[in-house]
Amino acid sequence: MKYDYERFCHALTEALGKSRESPVILYGMDMGTEFVRWFLEKYWGRKPKALVGISSISYGGMHLALKSLHYLAEAGDVVLCPSPLVPDSSMTEVCRAAGARVIPLWHRMYPGVPDCDYPQLTYFDWLKHHVGIDLRGRVYRENGIIQAEHLPSDFRTVLDALESLPCEKSSAVLDVGGGKGAAVIAAWAAGFRRIGTIEADADCFASLRDNLQALGIPNFCHQMGDEADPDEGVACFCGNAAELEKELDHYQIFYMFNPFDGDVMQAVLSQLEKSFSRSPRQMYLVYGAPLYHCTVLQHGLFRQLRIMTDGYGGTTYWTFIYTTGGDLL
């Protein structure tokens, strides 16, 4: 794939230039800034020296940011700018006086792009800019007469959660409540190739499949009741997750980002328990924004393994990981 995660990582590494050995100051405050901070810590093992947040584009807010930079920047530092609003002449002058080097990271990643378009420095924004798919947009699902609003999964939390599991990449992952495909694409980026997804809303499901097609990720539409083998590509189901039965038996890892209410959650857990009885195996549940955490524990199939909380600035939820066996961590 031309615009896969490996290509994004290569492009961002090239844009970062020779900053690997230098103290880094991140100058900005948006999701792109937080993504770059996570990227540096995950792949370079480097925590930024400081993060200077531009909390306002007003004169007062910019003045405070410049003052902070004036006191923090030192000779040999690299100041990364993940926002199109910087570097400006004032910020550049502060860095020059301190002997710090400025890298216009956003402009290197999006050369020639008008500032007003403002794609942020995240993988999903990069995909939207290059491929035209929208993964960060909100999802609306009909729930009786109420239209419920759902945010997409955060790429970083899905990737880190899946990579933290003691599983081979040959393990099969089922995304329960697929939305537009954010979690599926994150699982693919993590190296998993046996993936399934189910989405109840027909419009969301169509967007999900269009997004996978645009990225060149093989996928196939299956009817509820099909015992689809995810070896053929991403197995896509449009329907109620509570109605999945033997289809579940192919999977060891189940991901969900608070996609439905407590009644459906209870029904899905019951189907997972039946699947476990038919095909005993180590199973993992990765649950973002775990509103029904108590329901999971009270059901009895899964035990809590750990909680992922740190290093995900810009997200407003935790991710809980459960397992059917093994010692608690």
GIMOZI-V363390 format. One record per residue. N is the residue number from 1. RES is the residue in three letters. BURIAL is + if it has 24 or more other ideal C-beta (glycine too) atoms within 12 Angstrom, else -. D_LAST is the distance of its C-alpha to the last C-alpha in Angstrom with 1 decimal. Layout:
n:N res:RES burial:BURIAL d_last:D_LAST
n:N res:RES burial:BURIAL d_last:D_LAST
This chain:
n:1 res:MET burial:- d_last:37.4
n:2 res:LYS burial:- d_last:39.2
n:3 res:TYR burial:+ d_last:36.8
n:4 res:ASP burial:+ d_last:33.4
n:5 res:TYR burial:+ d_last:30.4
n:6 res:GLU burial:- d_last:31.4
n:7 res:ARG burial:- d_last:34.8
n:8 res:PHE burial:+ d_last:33.4
n:9 res:CYS burial:+ d_last:31.3
n:10 res:HIS burial:- d_last:34.4
n:11 res:ALA burial:+ d_last:36.5
n:12 res:LEU burial:+ d_last:34.3
n:13 res:THR burial:- d_last:34.0
n:14 res:GLU burial:- d_last:37.8
n:15 res:ALA burial:+ d_last:38.3
n:16 res:LEU burial:+ d_last:36.2
n:17 res:GLY burial:- d_last:38.7
n:18 res:LYS burial:- d_last:38.6
n:19 res:SER burial:+ d_last:36.1
n:20 res:ARG burial:- d_last:33.3
n:21 res:GLU burial:- d_last:34.5
n:22 res:SER burial:+ d_last:35.6
n:23 res:PRO burial:+ d_last:34.0
n:24 res:VAL burial:+ d_last:33.5
n:25 res:ILE burial:+ d_last:34.3
n:26 res:LEU burial:+ d_last:33.5
n:27 res:TYR burial:+ d_last:36.4
n:28 res:GLY burial:+ d_last:35.8
n:29 res:MET burial:+ d_last:33.8
n:30 res:ASP burial:+ d_last:33.0
n:31 res:MET burial:+ d_last:30.4
n:32 res:GLY burial:+ d_last:31.9
n:33 res:THR burial:+ d_last:31.3
n:34 res:GLU burial:+ d_last:27.6
n:35 res:PHE burial:+ d_last:27.3
n:36 res:VAL burial:+ d_last:29.1
n:37 res:ARG burial:+ d_last:26.8
n:38 res:TRP burial:+ d_last:23.7
n:39 res:PHE burial:+ d_last:25.7
n:40 res:LEU burial:+ d_last:26.6
n:41 res:GLU burial:- d_last:23.1
n:42 res:LYS burial:+ d_last:21.7
n:43 res:TYR burial:+ d_last:24.6
n:44 res:TRP burial:- d_last:26.4
n:45 res:GLY burial:- d_last:23.7
n:46 res:ARG burial:+ d_last:26.0
n:47 res:LYS burial:- d_last:25.5
n:48 res:PRO burial:+ d_last:28.9
n:49 res:LYS burial:+ d_last:30.9
n:50 res:ALA burial:+ d_last:31.5
n:51 res:LEU burial:+ d_last:31.7
n:52 res:VAL burial:+ d_last:35.1
n:53 res:GLY burial:+ d_last:35.0
n:54 res:ILE burial:+ d_last:38.3
n:55 res:SER burial:- d_last:38.0
n:56 res:SER burial:- d_last:41.5
n:57 res:ILE burial:- d_last:44.3
n:58 res:SER burial:- d_last:46.8
n:59 res:TYR burial:- d_last:48.7
n:60 res:GLY burial:- d_last:46.8
n:61 res:GLY burial:- d_last:43.4
n:62 res:MET burial:+ d_last:44.4
n:63 res:HIS burial:- d_last:46.0
n:64 res:LEU burial:- d_last:42.9
n:65 res:ALA burial:+ d_last:40.9
n:66 res:LEU burial:+ d_last:43.7
n:67 res:LYS burial:- d_last:43.8
n:68 res:SER burial:+ d_last:40.1
n:69 res:LEU burial:+ d_last:40.6
n:70 res:HIS burial:+ d_last:43.6
n:71 res:TYR burial:- d_last:41.7
n:72 res:LEU burial:+ d_last:38.7
n:73 res:ALA burial:+ d_last:40.3
n:74 res:GLU burial:- d_last:41.5
n:75 res:ALA burial:- d_last:43.3
n:76 res:GLY burial:- d_last:41.2
n:77 res:ASP burial:+ d_last:38.7
n:78 res:VAL burial:+ d_last:38.2
n:79 res:VAL burial:+ d_last:38.2
n:80 res:LEU burial:+ d_last:36.7
n:81 res:CYS burial:+ d_last:38.2
n:82 res:PRO burial:+ d_last:36.2
n:83 res:SER burial:+ d_last:38.7
n:84 res:PRO burial:+ d_last:42.2
n:85 res:LEU burial:+ d_last:43.5
n:86 res:VAL burial:+ d_last:43.2
n:87 res:PRO burial:+ d_last:44.5
n:88 res:ASP burial:+ d_last:47.7
n:89 res:SER burial:- d_last:50.5
n:90 res:SER burial:- d_last:49.4
n:91 res:MET burial:+ d_last:45.8
n:92 res:THR burial:- d_last:47.2
n:93 res:GLU burial:- d_last:49.6
n:94 res:VAL burial:+ d_last:47.0
n:95 res:CYS burial:+ d_last:45.0
n:96 res:ARG burial:- d_last:48.2
n:97 res:ALA burial:- d_last:49.3
n:98 res:ALA burial:+ d_last:46.0
n:99 res:GLY burial:- d_last:46.1
n:100 res:ALA burial:+ d_last:43.0
n:101 res:ARG burial:+ d_last:43.0
n:102 res:VAL burial:+ d_last:42.4
n:103 res:ILE burial:+ d_last:40.9
n:104 res:PRO burial:+ d_last:41.7
n:105 res:LEU burial:+ d_last:38.6
n:106 res:TRP burial:+ d_last:39.3
n:107 res:HIS burial:+ d_last:42.9
n:108 res:ARG burial:+ d_last:41.9
n:109 res:MET burial:+ d_last:39.6
n:110 res:TYR burial:+ d_last:42.1
n:111 res:PRO burial:- d_last:45.5
n:112 res:GLY burial:- d_last:48.4
n:113 res:VAL burial:- d_last:46.4
n:114 res:PRO burial:- d_last:48.0
n:115 res:ASP burial:- d_last:45.9
n:116 res:CYS burial:- d_last:46.5
n:117 res:ASP burial:- d_last:44.4
n:118 res:TYR burial:- d_last:41.4
n:119 res:PRO burial:+ d_last:38.7
n:120 res:GLN burial:+ d_last:35.6
n:121 res:LEU burial:+ d_last:33.8
n:122 res:THR burial:+ d_last:31.0
n:123 res:TYR burial:+ d_last:30.7
n:124 res:PHE burial:+ d_last:31.7
n:125 res:ASP burial:+ d_last:34.7
n:126 res:TRP burial:+ d_last:35.7
n:127 res:LEU burial:+ d_last:35.8
n:128 res:LYS burial:+ d_last:37.8
n:129 res:HIS burial:+ d_last:40.3
n:130 res:HIS burial:- d_last:40.8
n:131 res:VAL burial:+ d_last:40.5
n:132 res:GLY burial:- d_last:41.2
n:133 res:ILE burial:+ d_last:38.2
n:134 res:ASP burial:+ d_last:36.6
n:135 res:LEU burial:+ d_last:32.8
n:136 res:ARG burial:+ d_last:32.2
n:137 res:GLY burial:- d_last:34.8
n:138 res:ARG burial:- d_last:33.8
n:139 res:VAL burial:+ d_last:33.8
n:140 res:TYR burial:- d_last:35.8
n:141 res:ARG burial:+ d_last:35.4
n:142 res:GLU burial:- d_last:37.8
n:143 res:ASN burial:- d_last:36.3
n:144 res:GLY burial:- d_last:39.4
n:145 res:ILE burial:- d_last:41.8
n:146 res:ILE burial:- d_last:39.1
n:147 res:GLN burial:- d_last:38.2
n:148 res:ALA burial:- d_last:34.5
n:149 res:GLU burial:- d_last:33.4
n:150 res:HIS burial:+ d_last:30.3
n:151 res:LEU burial:+ d_last:29.1
n:152 res:PRO burial:+ d_last:27.9
n:153 res:SER burial:+ d_last:24.4
n:154 res:ASP burial:+ d_last:23.8
n:155 res:PHE burial:+ d_last:24.0
n:156 res:ARG burial:+ d_last:21.6
n:157 res:THR burial:+ d_last:18.6
n:158 res:VAL burial:+ d_last:19.4
n:159 res:LEU burial:+ d_last:19.9
n:160 res:ASP burial:+ d_last:16.7
n:161 res:ALA burial:+ d_last:14.5
n:162 res:LEU burial:+ d_last:16.3
n:163 res:GLU burial:+ d_last:16.4
n:164 res:SER burial:- d_last:12.6
n:165 res:LEU burial:+ d_last:12.3
n:166 res:PRO burial:- d_last:12.8
n:167 res:CYS burial:+ d_last:16.1
n:168 res:GLU burial:- d_last:19.7
n:169 res:LYS burial:- d_last:21.9
n:170 res:SER burial:- d_last:24.0
n:171 res:SER burial:+ d_last:21.6
n:172 res:ALA burial:+ d_last:23.2
n:173 res:VAL burial:+ d_last:22.1
n:174 res:LEU burial:+ d_last:23.6
n:175 res:ASP burial:+ d_last:24.1
n:176 res:VAL burial:+ d_last:24.9
n:177 res:GLY burial:+ d_last:27.4
n:178 res:GLY burial:+ d_last:28.5
n:179 res:GLY burial:+ d_last:30.8
n:180 res:LYS burial:+ d_last:32.6
n:181 res:GLY burial:+ d_last:30.2
n:182 res:ALA burial:+ d_last:28.0
n:183 res:ALA burial:+ d_last:24.7
n:184 res:VAL burial:+ d_last:26.6
n:185 res:ILE burial:+ d_last:28.1
n:186 res:ALA burial:+ d_last:24.7
n:187 res:ALA burial:+ d_last:23.4
n:188 res:TRP burial:+ d_last:26.6
n:189 res:ALA burial:+ d_last:26.2
n:190 res:ALA burial:+ d_last:22.8
n:191 res:GLY burial:- d_last:24.7
n:192 res:PHE burial:+ d_last:24.2
n:193 res:ARG burial:+ d_last:27.5
n:194 res:ARG burial:+ d_last:27.0
n:195 res:ILE burial:+ d_last:26.6
n:196 res:GLY burial:+ d_last:27.8
n:197 res:THR burial:+ d_last:28.4
n:198 res:ILE burial:+ d_last:30.0
n:199 res:GLU burial:+ d_last:31.8
n:200 res:ALA burial:+ d_last:34.0
n:201 res:ASP burial:+ d_last:36.4
n:202 res:ALA burial:- d_last:39.1
n:203 res:ASP burial:- d_last:39.8
n:204 res:CYS burial:+ d_last:36.2
n:205 res:PHE burial:+ d_last:36.1
n:206 res:ALA burial:- d_last:39.3
n:207 res:SER burial:+ d_last:37.9
n:208 res:LEU burial:+ d_last:34.7
n:209 res:ARG burial:+ d_last:36.9
n:210 res:ASP burial:- d_last:39.3
n:211 res:ASN burial:+ d_last:36.5
n:212 res:LEU burial:+ d_last:35.2
n:213 res:GLN burial:- d_last:38.8
n:214 res:ALA burial:+ d_last:39.5
n:215 res:LEU burial:+ d_last:36.7
n:216 res:GLY burial:- d_last:37.9
n:217 res:ILE burial:+ d_last:34.7
n:218 res:PRO burial:- d_last:36.0
n:219 res:ASN burial:+ d_last:35.5
n:220 res:PHE burial:- d_last:37.2
n:221 res:CYS burial:+ d_last:37.9
n:222 res:HIS burial:+ d_last:37.3
n:223 res:GLN burial:- d_last:38.5
n:224 res:MET burial:+ d_last:36.2
n:225 res:GLY burial:- d_last:36.2
n:226 res:ASP burial:- d_last:36.4
n:227 res:GLU burial:- d_last:34.0
n:228 res:ALA burial:+ d_last:33.8
n:229 res:ASP burial:- d_last:32.4
n:230 res:PRO burial:+ d_last:30.4
n:231 res:ASP burial:- d_last:31.7
n:232 res:GLU burial:- d_last:34.9
n:233 res:GLY burial:+ d_last:33.3
n:234 res:VAL burial:+ d_last:31.4
n:235 res:ALA burial:+ d_last:32.1
n:236 res:CYS burial:+ d_last:33.2
n:237 res:PHE burial:+ d_last:33.7
n:238 res:CYS burial:+ d_last:35.5
n:239 res:GLY burial:+ d_last:34.9
n:240 res:ASN burial:+ d_last:32.8
n:241 res:ALA burial:+ d_last:29.2
n:242 res:ALA burial:+ d_last:29.5
n:243 res:GLU burial:- d_last:32.3
n:244 res:LEU burial:+ d_last:30.3
n:245 res:GLU burial:+ d_last:30.3
n:246 res:LYS burial:- d_last:30.5
n:247 res:GLU burial:+ d_last:30.0
n:248 res:LEU burial:+ d_last:26.3
n:249 res:ASP burial:+ d_last:26.2
n:250 res:HIS burial:+ d_last:26.4
n:251 res:TYR burial:+ d_last:23.0
n:252 res:GLN burial:+ d_last:19.4
n:253 res:ILE burial:+ d_last:18.0
n:254 res:PHE burial:+ d_last:19.2
n:255 res:TYR burial:+ d_last:19.5
n:256 res:MET burial:+ d_last:21.1
n:257 res:PHE burial:+ d_last:22.1
n:258 res:ASN burial:+ d_last:23.2
n:259 res:PRO burial:+ d_last:26.3
n:260 res:PHE burial:+ d_last:27.7
n:261 res:ASP burial:- d_last:28.1
n:262 res:GLY burial:- d_last:26.4
n:263 res:ASP burial:- d_last:28.9
n:264 res:VAL burial:+ d_last:28.3
n:265 res:MET burial:+ d_last:24.5
n:266 res:GLN burial:- d_last:25.0
n:267 res:ALA burial:+ d_last:27.3
n:268 res:VAL burial:+ d_last:25.1
n:269 res:LEU burial:+ d_last:22.3
n:270 res:SER burial:+ d_last:25.0
n:271 res:GLN burial:+ d_last:26.1
n:272 res:LEU burial:+ d_last:22.7
n:273 res:GLU burial:+ d_last:22.5
n:274 res:LYS burial:- d_last:26.0
n:275 res:SER burial:+ d_last:25.1
n:276 res:PHE burial:+ d_last:22.2
n:277 res:SER burial:- d_last:24.8
n:278 res:ARG burial:- d_last:27.4
n:279 res:SER burial:- d_last:25.1
n:280 res:PRO burial:- d_last:22.0
n:281 res:ARG burial:- d_last:19.4
n:282 res:GLN burial:- d_last:15.8
n:283 res:MET burial:+ d_last:15.8
n:284 res:TYR burial:+ d_last:13.9
n:285 res:LEU burial:+ d_last:14.9
n:286 res:VAL burial:+ d_last:15.0
n:287 res:TYR burial:+ d_last:16.6
n:288 res:GLY burial:+ d_last:18.4
n:289 res:ALA burial:+ d_last:19.9
n:290 res:PRO burial:+ d_last:18.2
n:291 res:LEU burial:- d_last:21.2
n:292 res:TYR burial:+ d_last:20.6
n:293 res:HIS burial:+ d_last:16.9
n:294 res:CYS burial:- d_last:18.2
n:295 res:THR burial:+ d_last:20.2
n:296 res:VAL burial:+ d_last:17.3
n:297 res:LEU burial:- d_last:15.5
n:298 res:GLN burial:- d_last:18.9
n:299 res:HIS burial:+ d_last:19.9
n:300 res:GLY burial:- d_last:17.5
n:301 res:LEU burial:+ d_last:17.1
n:302 res:PHE burial:+ d_last:13.7
n:303 res:ARG burial:+ d_last:10.4
n:304 res:GLN burial:+ d_last:8.4
n:305 res:LEU burial:+ d_last:5.6
n:306 res:ARG burial:+ d_last:6.2
n:307 res:ILE burial:- d_last:9.6
n:308 res:MET burial:+ d_last:12.1
n:309 res:THR burial:- d_last:14.8
n:310 res:ASP burial:- d_last:16.4
n:311 res:GLY burial:+ d_last:19.4
n:312 res:TYR burial:+ d_last:20.9
n:313 res:GLY burial:+ d_last:24.1
n:314 res:GLY burial:+ d_last:26.3
n:315 res:THR burial:+ d_last:23.8
n:316 res:THR burial:- d_last:23.6
n:317 res:TYR burial:+ d_last:20.5
n:318 res:TRP burial:+ d_last:16.7
n:319 res:THR burial:+ d_last:14.9
n:320 res:PHE burial:+ d_last:12.2
n:321 res:ILE burial:+ d_last:10.5
n:322 res:TYR burial:+ d_last:10.4
n:323 res:THR burial:+ d_last:10.8
n:324 res:THR burial:+ d_last:13.3
n:325 res:GLY burial:- d_last:11.5
n:326 res:GLY burial:- d_last:9.1
n:327 res:ASP burial:- d_last:6.4
n:328 res:LEU burial:- d_last:3.8
n:329 res:LEU burial:- d_last:0.0
